[in-house]
Amino acid sequence: MNRTHLPAAARTLLAAALFSTTLLPNAVCAFGARRPLRVATKPIAPFVLLEHGRLTGFSIDLWDAIAHKLGRAYTLVDTGTTPALIEAVRDGDADLGIAGVSMTSERAKVVDFSCPYFMSGLQILVERGAVTRHSGVAGYFLLLLTEAGHIALILLAFFSVVAVFAHIVWFCERHHNPDFSRGYLAGIYDALWWSAQTFTTVGYGDKTPRRPIGRLFGILWMLVGCILFSYLTASITTRLTLRGINLEGVRVADLVHWRVATVKGSTAAQYLAAEMIHPDEFDSPEEACAALKSGQVEAVVYDYPFLAYYAAREGKGKVMLAGPVFHSEAYALVLPSGSPHRESINRAVLELLEDGTWDKLSQKWLRPQIRR
């Protein structure tokens, strides 16, 4: 009897195993391996904070809610940086990772991602004093000193043009016009006076060309002078106002001539490199912001949630956000390629978005200007 029924029992168990493997691909991981999940993370306020020796924050609370839905225990491992977090997941040293990690095509070559749980982006942080330094009468004097080199080059170029026309008119008039001395130094002095009058459209009338050829060059210089004088004033005004006005609406293109800081290995560093901007790279966003406050750099480009959090706390009254959020990015959990947990984690994230848990965590951790 035993020999007759054992094969049938074995077939029943085998069929059940095949059924569970086919329809429930996560069943073995969920019930066969009950060790705590190893979760890689790294500090990035307000998503992951280290307070009193304990990791907390929006992403930590979100993962705790996900783990509760999965029915899994877990241990957190602080990797320190985003590249180290991704490497830990890629190499199997962690089962997954969560912090404030942006989904990118480059990273997707070595790891997988869950569905996104937060829409982020990049922004620019500048020293608050920069705005006051670049406003008012005193600000323009400081800007004159800052832009002295550029303005000097512009003035030198225009003085050269004034001198060229002065020489032409003096050469044409020196033998036939008492308004222009025959001697070189005295004659050029007279011609420069006339050329400067004409260029600035003042025209005192004390010195004028009399020969036809001289008057022809005089008319030409009047026309050219009007155009060049307008260009000169516009160029200087632009140099003086761009840095003052645009501090409240800085564009990425404005950063080409700025000393910029960002975080090594971040998406911000990759973006700036693509824009031909060469920033100083630091190991953490806190170090980059400290460099801004110390005057080592003029701006920090990084994830806007961190910059907004920093500006409202450690940097309050000292730094400010400038310009709009750009280069939108999505935060997601980092998973090994082909992870068996991906489907269950995605389902848990969607449930938390739908049941109001995400909104409660957002109210708890994210300031209004950070929520998107």
MOCOR-V350880 format. One record per residue. OMEGA is omega in radians with two decimals (none if undefined). BURIAL is I if it has 24 or more other C-alpha atoms within 12 Angstrom, else O. Layout:
OMEGA;BURIAL  OMEGA;BURIAL
This chain:
-3.13;O  -3.14;O  -3.12;O  -3.02;O  -3.13;O  3.12;O  3.13;O  3.12;O  3.12;O  3.13;O  3.13;O  3.12;O  3.14;O  3.12;O  3.12;O  3.13;O  3.12;O  3.14;O  -3.12;O  -3.14;O  -3.09;O  -3.03;O  -3.10;O  -3.05;O  -3.13;O  -3.02;O  -3.12;O  -3.14;O  -3.06;I  -3.03;I  -3.11;O  -3.11;O  -3.04;O  3.10;O  3.10;O  3.07;O  3.09;I  -3.05;I  3.10;I  3.11;I  3.09;I  -3.08;I  2.94;I  -3.09;I  -0.04;I  -3.07;I  3.07;I  -3.13;I  3.05;I  -3.10;O  3.13;O  3.10;O  -3.09;O  3.11;O  3.13;I  -3.13;I  -3.08;I  -3.08;I  3.13;I  3.10;I  3.11;I  3.13;I  3.12;I  3.10;I  3.10;I  -3.13;I  3.10;I  3.11;O  3.12;O  -3.09;I  -3.08;O  2.97;I  -3.11;O  3.01;I  3.13;O  3.12;I  -3.14;I  -3.14;I  3.07;I  -3.10;I  3.10;I  3.09;I  3.13;I  3.09;I  -3.13;I  3.11;I  3.14;I  3.11;I  -3.14;I  -3.06;I  3.11;O  3.09;I  3.08;O  3.14;I  3.11;I  3.12;I  3.08;I  3.08;I  2.98;I  -3.00;I  -3.12;I  3.05;I  3.07;I  3.13;I  -3.14;O  3.12;O  -3.14;I  3.08;O  -3.06;O  3.11;O  3.07;I  3.14;I  2.98;I  2.99;I  -3.09;I  3.10;I  3.09;I  3.08;I  -3.09;I  3.13;I  -3.13;I  3.06;I  -3.08;I  3.08;I  3.13;I  3.09;I  -3.11;I  3.13;I  -3.12;I  -3.12;I  -3.13;I  3.11;O  -3.06;O  3.12;I  3.12;I  -3.11;O  3.14;O  3.13;O  -3.14;O  3.06;I  3.10;O  3.10;O  3.09;I  3.11;I  -3.12;O  -3.07;O  -3.05;I  -3.12;O  -3.14;O  -3.13;O  3.12;I  3.12;O  3.12;O  -3.13;I  3.12;O  3.13;O  -3.12;O  3.08;I  3.11;I  3.12;O  3.09;O  -3.12;I  3.14;I  3.14;O  3.08;I  3.13;I  -3.13;I  -3.11;I  3.11;I  3.14;I  -3.12;I  -2.98;I  -2.92;I  -3.10;I  -3.00;O  -3.04;O  -3.13;I  3.11;O  -3.11;I  -3.11;I  -3.13;I  3.12;O  -3.02;O  -3.05;O  3.13;O  -3.13;O  3.12;I  3.08;I  3.10;I  -3.09;I  3.09;I  3.09;I  3.11;I  -3.10;I  3.13;I  3.09;I  -3.10;I  -3.11;I  -3.11;I  3.12;I  3.09;O  3.04;O  3.11;O  3.10;O  -3.13;O  3.09;O  -3.13;I  3.05;I  -3.14;I  3.12;O  3.13;O  -3.13;O  3.10;O  3.13;I  3.10;O  3.09;O  3.09;I  3.10;I  3.13;O  -3.13;O  3.07;I  -3.13;I  3.14;O  -3.12;O  3.12;I  -3.13;O  -3.09;O  3.14;I  3.09;I  3.14;O  -3.14;O  -3.12;I  3.13;O  -3.12;O  -3.13;O  3.13;I  3.12;O  3.13;O  -3.07;I  -3.04;I  -3.07;I  -3.06;I  3.12;I  -3.08;I  -3.04;I  3.09;I  3.12;I  3.09;I  -3.05;I  3.03;I  3.14;I  -3.13;I  3.14;O  -3.03;I  -3.10;I  -3.10;O  3.13;O  2.96;I  -3.00;I  3.08;I  3.02;I  -3.08;I  -3.12;I  3.09;I  -3.12;I  3.06;I  3.08;I  3.12;I  3.12;I  -3.13;I  -3.13;I  3.11;I  3.11;O  3.12;O  3.13;O  3.05;O  -3.04;I  -3.07;O  2.90;I  -3.08;I  -3.13;I  -3.09;I  -3.12;O  3.10;I  3.10;I  3.11;I  3.12;O  3.14;I  3.08;I  3.09;I  3.09;I  -3.12;I  -3.13;I  3.14;O  3.13;O  3.09;O  -3.11;I  -3.12;I  3.04;I  3.06;I  -3.10;I  3.14;I  -3.03;I  3.12;I  3.12;I  -3.11;I  3.11;I  3.11;I  -3.13;I  -3.11;I  -3.12;I  -3.09;I  -3.08;O  -3.09;O  -3.07;I  -3.14;O  -3.10;O  -3.13;I  3.14;I  3.05;I  -3.12;I  3.09;I  -3.10;I  3.01;O  -3.13;I  3.12;O  -3.10;I  3.14;I  3.12;I  3.04;I  3.12;I  3.03;I  3.13;I  -3.10;I  3.03;I  3.10;I  -3.14;O  -3.10;O  3.10;I  -3.11;O  -2.98;I  -3.08;I  -3.11;O  3.10;I  3.11;I  3.14;I  3.13;O  3.12;I  -3.14;I  3.12;I  3.13;O  3.06;I  -3.07;O  -3.03;O  3.08;O  3.14;O  -3.14;I  -3.13;I  3.13;O  3.11;O  3.11;I  3.11;I  -3.09;O  -2.94;O  -2.98;I  3.07;I  -3.11;I  -3.10;O  3.13;O  -3.08;I  3.11;I  none;O
